[in-house]
């Protein structure tokens, strides 16, 4: 693989379909710090985003006691009688999956099998947390994808989607289904429904499990890994025949009819229990030996316990900053505001302070992993900044067109869930 390639052809080749559909005029949520540049984010008439509306409903409208009962019923229906594994909990050894697995085991008497789709490269803290989780009593199957193929797919995704992270997401979702197929376990319990918690479709607000049809629609549209392979061959990053079917199958989920045939059910734990990552963290620290980032806060943000396992994490969030003007501090602050850990004004200050901070700690690792040099990295960044609605090039300097600001003093305070 060559070290660098000219990006002049990127415009013709880019597979990014997110930026073109976003509104040109930037608007921020009046309750949190998200903007309409976050894909799939919608605002109500009061200028409040759907994730804030949902957060309000979680506090005021959801009957959590009855959902807890539903979870108990689900477990009673699926619990094995001979002590064999009866539920798959996908995770990376992070606080959220540790919380779900531990609760299912100790509160609901289940026998979880933990499955992990490996990060691009474990950080020290990520690896230690996974080991601590295993040590408190969980069997874990780790899927470690073909390293050469994974790296090249990641390079293709970096150039053509502006997100080197994508191959991981394909495998992360599919791995649990493959393990269910291999082991005959019929229940998969994920942590949170991201679409609902962070902004996106609210279809599953009152539904605990994903339908196989939706699964197929959401995970096969646009071609998934096959699209990356095609583009990689076209661009010369992958040689023909280098991406073998045997290795690629782990990136593709089994089709809907197979999921139905197996009688597989995929539920979100966040449907049954109010999802609060900070509390998951305290829980995981208490029961699963979970540690925070040993260097204090994580680069580009103010938190120290979220997304710690992968050396690629920082870059993934930075790329979102380049494409949408929303960095890692924005991501953390919008969630912390919705959960009343901080106020909107505090969130605004934290975003302004940390969002732009470049994640340099694992940057040399990342350049080596993608086999690119720094110059090429910034060419790709500039390309996506140039396409985005969030940035403008003024006198040779990239500037955000709009930065989140406190609400005007005389503006009425918005309320979610109207
Ligand atoms: Zn909001």
Boltz pocket constraint, residues with backbone or C-beta under 6 A from the ligand:
constraints:
  - pocket:
      binder: B
      contacts: [[A, 29], [A, 30], [A, 31], [A, 32], [A, 33], [A, 34], [A, 48], [A, 49], [A, 50], [A, 51], [A, 52]]
      max_distance: 6.0
